[in-house]
Amino acid sequence: YADLDFTISSESEVWRHITPTEIIIRKRPENNQIYVQVLAECNWDLEHGIQIVFKNGNHLSRVSEQDGHLTPSDAFDLPDSEDKI
């Protein structure tokens, strides 16, 4: 964003701007899988923060603002077959 007072010049620098706040473990009824949500504050979106979601704790499922959805199909009302990150 042009109005930020910082720049992120490399992928590894992203983590300087993220502060984890909570970890939530949830079961998704649609597929009976366990998901781990890592909620965090981030410097580029102070209002919504960021969530990083892992299916079964080891497969990246979703990165988004903190909206509570575990998968892209949940967020956009798509069939599970269209879940892609």
N, C-alpha and C positions, 0 to 999 in steps of 0.2 A: 504494500500500500504506500502511496506517495506521501501520506501525512504522518507516517511513523517517524519517530526521532532516532531510529537505529536502522542498520542494514544487517542482513544475514548473508555473508559472502561465501559460505560453504555449508554443506549438509551437516557437518559435525557441530557447527555453531548454533543450530536450531535449539539444541538442548540447553543453551545458556538462557533462553527466553521462555522456558517451560518449568513450572513448579508443580509437581504432583501434589494433589490434595486428598485423594481418596481412592481406594481400590474396592470394587464391588464385584462379587461373584454371583452370577445369575444363571438360571436354567431357562433356555428358550423352549417353550411348549411345542412349537411347530416341528422341531427336529430332536428334542430331548437332549440337546448338546449343552455343555457348560461353557459359559463365556465369562471372561475376566475383563472388566472395564477399568481402565486407569483414567481417572479424571484429573485434570490439571488446569491451572491458570496459565495463560500465555500472554506475552506482551503485545501481540498483534490483535487480540480480540478479548479485551478485558471484560466485556459483558457476558460472552458465551463460553469462553474458555475452549478447551480441547478435550476430546476423549479418544483414547486409543483402545480398541477392543480386540481381544484375542479369543478365538474359538478353541476350546479345550486348553486354553492357557498357552498355546504355542504356535497357533496359526493366525497371522494378522487378518482380521475380519473387516475392520472399519476404522478410519480416522476421520473425525468430523468435529463440529462444535458439540458441546454437551447437550444432546437432544434426547438421550435415553435409548435411542434405537441401537440394537446390537448388530444389525446387518443392513446392507443397502436395500435388500428386499423389504425389510421392515420399514425403513425410512421412506421408501418411495412406492410402497404397496405393489411390489413386483413378485413374480413367482421365485421361489428359492433357486431355481435353475439359472436365474439371471444375476445371482450374487457374485459380484466381481469387485475386486479392489484395484 
